[in-house]
Amino acid sequence: AFTTTSAQLSVLTNAGLVENRRAGRSIIYSANYKAIRSLFGFLLEDCCQNRPEILQNLITATEDQS
């Protein structure tokens, strides 16, 4: 599980959506909210043609599956 999490965090870091810093022997990860906001803006504008209800429907469908 650790290897999977590490790999996923690495992908998110490379995409600029997550930042990391070293604290002793630990690596602290945090969300890059500016980049995430930009990604959602792109998705809303490009993918959803400025129709936020499309994203809301997707979010609701995802929540229903969990």
Salt bridges, closest charged atoms under 4 A:
GLU53 OE2 - ARG51 NE 2.89
